[in-house]
Amino acid sequence: MTVTVVGDVMLARRVATAAGDDPAAPLRPLAARLAAADLTVGNLESTLSREGAPTQGGDSFGADPAVLEGLEHAGFDALSLANNHLGDYGPAALRTTVTRVARAGITPFGAGANLAVARKPAILRAGGLRFGFLAFNAIGETPAATAASPGAVQLRMPPRTGPLNEGDLAAVQAQIRQLRDRVDVVVVLPHWGDQYTSRPVPAQRTVGRALVDAGADLVVGGHPHVLQGVELRRGKLIAHSLGNFVFDMDFSSRTMEGAFLELSFWGDELKAADLVPYRMDGRFTPRAVEGAAARSVLAPVWPESGAPFSAGR
């Protein structure tokens, strides 16, 4: 069984301009490789609707729903919507985005029309196994889902949404425990951390380990826009950030590169995890790199990683 997880996918703003009349263009060079996995998952960092007024000014990301063609072609089976940009055009656009993702045959998770829907896991079957995916937003900006209003699953924690909220963490841990009884593998995608640094904030390590202790088999974070360190907890992998997969942040080289995870499972056990480095070109299109370029992309990861990835931690 192979599972591929990519970082933040933002297909609006200058990415859309560069793509022109081919909304699938940013994903096309890596589409075959992504689609070759039994399951492919990532974080969609935008709405697919601009029904309301922008809530974050020029940092409001509203992609043309035609980008779903590229996501389908690249084999995405599920998309986390638990991030700080799903609410960029208000509640109507948020609900429309969730609906459009689902209608494309891609399972959304981490957000929805109310808290019950947002907490519903994506459960995908492949190779005789059941994989369950959960997500939460720790950055804010997108409203927290409530019993009666749309939004994302929220976990308040440093550095953006205050001190670690033990009640929020306990609720996510309860989700994991409930899902643990229904699936063979549990994967959590947090949207957390500090931007533009490879070093996870201490709260990421605390929360990531708590998620594993509750039963998560794999934790893969996003939001920092650059690659961050990785660690093992009880033999389970925590990758704190995979960086931007598609984004128009060409103000630095670090935000124009990253890595996606290619994971190999034998039964329900993770046997191998490869970080596949890439760099985006001038049209914000990721392309895999090898040799010295690959080593350069991954170099910032190892000093911020735990054993066995970095000596001395």
Buried (B, 14 or more C-beta within 10 A) or exposed (E): BBBBBBBBBBBBBBBBEBBEEEBBBBBBBBBEBBBEBBBBBBBBBBBBBBBBEBBBEEEBBBBBBBBBBBBBBBBBBBBBBBBBBBBBBBBEBBBBBBBBBEEBEBBBBBBBBBBEBBBBBBBBEBEEBBBBBBBBBBBBBBBBBEEEEBBBBBBBBBBBBEEBBEEBBEBBBEBBEBBBEEBBBBBBBBBBBBBEBBBBBEBBBBBBBBBBEBBBBBBBBBBBBBBBBBBBBEEBBBBBBBBBBBBBBEEEEBBBBBBBBBBBBEEBEBEEBEBBBBBBBEBBBBEBBEEEBBEBBBEBBBBBBBEEBBEEE
